[in-house]
Amino acid sequence: MRILIVEDEPGLAHALCELFRIRHHHADRVATAFAAMEAALSNAYDCIILDVRLPDDSGFQVVKDLREAGCATPILMLTVQNEPADRVRGLHAGADDYLGKPFDPEELMARIHALIRRTSTQRDPDELRHGRAVLHRPRPGLHPGAAGVR
């Protein structure tokens, strides 16, 4: 599993990376909205963990921008902003789940696995995705040139 962590607090970002390393998952970490957009749109991740409070923009805006750019990667917002209105705002912006800080590491892992499990069953088996590239397998009855990259 490959995860993008968007967290500007170095101690928590390091702890999250260690949590995933122990479980044999790969985690990339960035600390800004700009870096999050660049990483999420340039790499294939199984899940994105996103803080709301970032130094250069709001995590709510990052989710909205990622969805508008066509990023379908599951996003879990992990933040101290945990009032019902914040959770609703995050989910309406396009997040798939929302977890408040402080959190239980086992609950975080369970939520991530549930997100990945749900999205893996929704993927088209005739598509192979990497970042923003999509390769379509030829379908029976179509001429060989009908398959391609979108």
N, C-alpha and C positions, 0 to 999 in steps of 0.2 A: 504494500500500500504506500502511496506517495501523497503527502499532505503538505499544503502551504499554510504556514502559520503567519498571520499578520498581527503582530503585537509589538508595541513600542516600549513596553516595560522589559528591560533586559533580563531580569531575574525570572520572571514568569515565562518569557520566550525560551530561555535556556531550560527551565524545568519541563516545559512541554516537549521540547526536542528530546530531552532525556527520556521522558515517558514513552515516546514513540520509538526511540532507539532500543530501549529495553524490550519492547514488544516486536522488534525486528521490522520496523517500518521506517521509511525514509521521510524526513521532514526538512523542508526548506523554510527559512524564516526571513521575513522582511519587516520593516518598522514603519513604513509610510504608505499612504494611499497610492501614491504614484508608483512605488515599487511593487505594490500588490497588483495593480492593474497590469503592469508590464509582465510580471511573473505569471499571473493567471492566464493571460492571453498568449503567452509564448511557450508554455509548458503544459503537459498533460498531468493533472492532479486528480486523485480520487476524491479529495475533499479539501475545502478551504475553511480554516478556522480564523475568524475575523473579529477583531476588537472594534468597538464603536468609536472610542476616543483615540484618534490618531493625530500626529502633529500637523499634518498638512490638509486633512479633510476628514469628514465623518465616515465611519464605516457604513452608515446607512446609504450615503451617496456612492460608496464603492460598490455595494451590492447592486444598486440601481444601474450604475454604469456598466458593470459586468454583464448583467442580464440584457441590457440594451445592445451590448456588443456581441451577444449570442453565446456567452459562456453558460453552459448548462451544468457545470461542476457543482455538486452539492456544497452549500455554504452553511456553516454553523456559526452563529454570532456568539461570542464568549465575552461578556462584558459586565462591569459593575452597574451599568444602566439597566436595571432589571425591574422597573415598574411595569405594570400591565400595558400602559400606553407605549413604552419603549419596545416591549416585545411585539405588540401589534404593528408598530411602525416598521420594525425590522422584517417581520414576516411579509408585510405589504410591499416592502421594498424589493423582496425577492429572496430573502433568506429561507432556507429549508427548515432550520431549527434555531433555537435561541436558548442559551444557558447562561445563568447569572454566576458572577463571581461572588464569594468563593464557591468552588465546585468540588465534587468528589471525582477523582481521576477515573474510577471505574464507571461512573455514570457518563462521563465524557466519552470514554472508549465505547461504551454500549451505544450511545447516540450516534457516534461516527459510523460504527459498524451497521447500524440500522439504516442510516442515510445511504451508505454505499450499497447495501443489500437492495434497497428499494430502487435506486437508480440503475443498478446493473440489470434488473429485470425489465426496465423500461427501454433499454437501448435496442436499436434495430440491429438484428444479427447480420444484416447485409451491409452494415456500415462499420468502418474502422476509423476511429477518431484519434488524432494526436494534436493537442493544442487547438488551433482553429482550422486545421486541415481535416477533410472528411474524404475517405476513399470508399466508393460504392462498388460492391461486387456486382458483376453482370447478372442480370436476371434471365431466366430461360425465355427464349423467344426474341431476345433483343440482339441486335448485331454487336460484334465485339467493340465497336467504338462507342457504344452506349454507356459503358462504365467510365467513370472518371473522377476527377477531384473537383470538389466544389469549393 
